[in-house]
Amino acid sequence: MKFGVFYEHQIGRPWDDDTDHRLIRDALDQIELADQLGIQYVWEVEHHFLEEYSHSSAPEVFLAAASQRTTNIRLGHGIVLTAPQFNHPARVAERIAMLDLVSNGRVEFGSGESGSEAELGGFGIDPQRKRDAWLEGLETALRCMVEAPFTGVEGEFVSMPPRNIVPKPIQKPHPPLWVACSRRETILLAARKGMGALTFAFIDPEEAVQWVGDYERTLIAECEPVGYDVNPQVACVTPMMLHHDEGEAIRRGAEGANFFGYSLGHYYVFGTHRPGVTNVWQEYEQRRADQGYDPEAVARAIEEERLGAKVAAGDTTGLRGCTGTPEQARQFLRRYEDAGVDQVIFVLQAGRNRHEHIMDAIEIFGREVLPEFAERDEGATEHKRRRLEPHITAALERKQRSHASQTDVGDYSIDALPKQFAAITHDAALDGLLRKFADDRAAGRRDPKAGILG
């Protein structure tokens, strides 16, 4: 089993002029340390307009910065919003390819739909059609990465003539594909489309057993890949904060983890938001006795050795996850490993969790917990590859039969705008001028009186 760190770039109010700058700078420091310690993945979201919950509107820029401060860690888009109203598919393909190039082939391409009115409404996307838009955008972006040239699309959500999208990514045919999943339904969709499942539902290890089993059975029986390769992995997300004293770990991480869940609910479930006005952190503080728990009460319970079972299990009293001592983390993570999960992704940067505490937790995990799992991972990964290899081959053959690629664009060509104008107007003088311009440029001559054509 492998491990990743996850970033929303989350920060509760109040803010000052340096808040976002400091947040990004700290996150890059954390990722650099994670890379040095052997953590295998970093995942970065794309969200828009979700104040306090996520200030991560340009993940490709952040991941490019991370690529230049790291050597081995995989750079995961978790996720790109691929509905064309959010991001034109050609631009998605270009950005993924460029990131793959500057990182020496370390990109993971996760995609998703969004489920918030703030984002969907902000970009004019019908919530009832968002999955169709996600899929059309994703399929088109993948064709842009693979076809040379891209042979064009006339879809419901995007229309584009043939063009050759350059550059192409290092990883062939494209970087590994993932999709954001929050319910069993989307886990099965991931399997049918041959994509890794990024499960953002905070499922516990015992639930993961069922999800992993359902995913693999569906992939084997029904997979017809959306891409040109299959990524048969399941990743689970969990809060994390480590310290050698359990009580201190919970004091450092519990409030942030709870705010993560509360602010998510604010935008996706129960909230009313006034842009630039609503103070989500203040509402959280006022309501957390009902929505989560009072961190001071939890701290007192720990000191008095009466930490309740619900709190320890991360029930409605609060999100616990992988928060505790290194030994508690090992025991917790072995349960995910036993469930067949391929990767556990840690949410450390949440609420107002402090940078120095996050750095401490990454250091403890990398030095005291990770080595045990890394030692077992290579053999387990190879065993799974061999086990699923014939099923992946069959899935790719199904795609080949039902989705024959268009590779011939016929005599399609693109005339420069002045040449088009000369043809439309039948202007022989302009046509001659354009030919002379081409000859002069080929010979290295320049006429200073040629104006725009000079």
Sequence and secondary structure as in RCSB ss.txt:
>XXXX:A:sequence
MKFGVFYEHQIGRPWDDDTDHRLIRDALDQIELADQLGIQYVWEVEHHFLEEYSHSSAPEVFLAAASQRTTNIRL
GHGIVLTAPQFNHPARVAERIAMLDLVSNGRVEFGSGESGSEAELGGFGIDPQRKRDAWLEGLETALRCMVEAPF
TGVEGEFVSMPPRNIVPKPIQKPHPPLWVACSRRETILLAARKGMGALTFAFIDPEEAVQWVGDYERTLIAECEP
VGYDVNPQVACVTPMMLHHDEGEAIRRGAEGANFFGYSLGHYYVFGTHRPGVTNVWQEYEQRRADQGYDPEAVAR
AIEEERLGAKVAAGDTTGLRGCTGTPEQARQFLRRYEDAGVDQVIFVLQAGRNRHEHIMDAIEIFGREVLPEFAE
RDEGATEHKRRRLEPHITAALERKQRSHASQTDVGDYSIDALPKQFAAITHDAALDGLLRKFADDRAAGRRDPKA
GILG
>XXXX:A:secstr
 EEEEEE     S   TTHHHHHHHHHHHHHHHHHHHT  EEEE   SS TTT   S HHHHHHHHHTT SS EE
EEEEEE STTTS HHHHHHHHHHHHHHTTS EEEEEE    HHHHHHTT  GGGHHHHHHHHHHHHHHHHH SSB
  EE SS EE  B   S  SSSS S EEEEE SHHHHHHHHHTT EEEE S   HHHHHHHHHHHHHHHHHH   
SSSS    EEEEEEEEE SSHHHHHHHHHHHHHHHHHHHHIIIII    TTT  HHHHHHHHHHHHS  HHHHHH
HHHTT   HHHHHT TT   SEEE HHHHHHHHHHHHHTT SEEEEE S TT  HHHHHHHHHHIIIIIHHHHHH
HHHHHHHHHHHHHHHHHHHHHHHHHHH       TT     HHHHHHHHHT HHHHHHHHHHHHHHHHT   TTS
GGG 
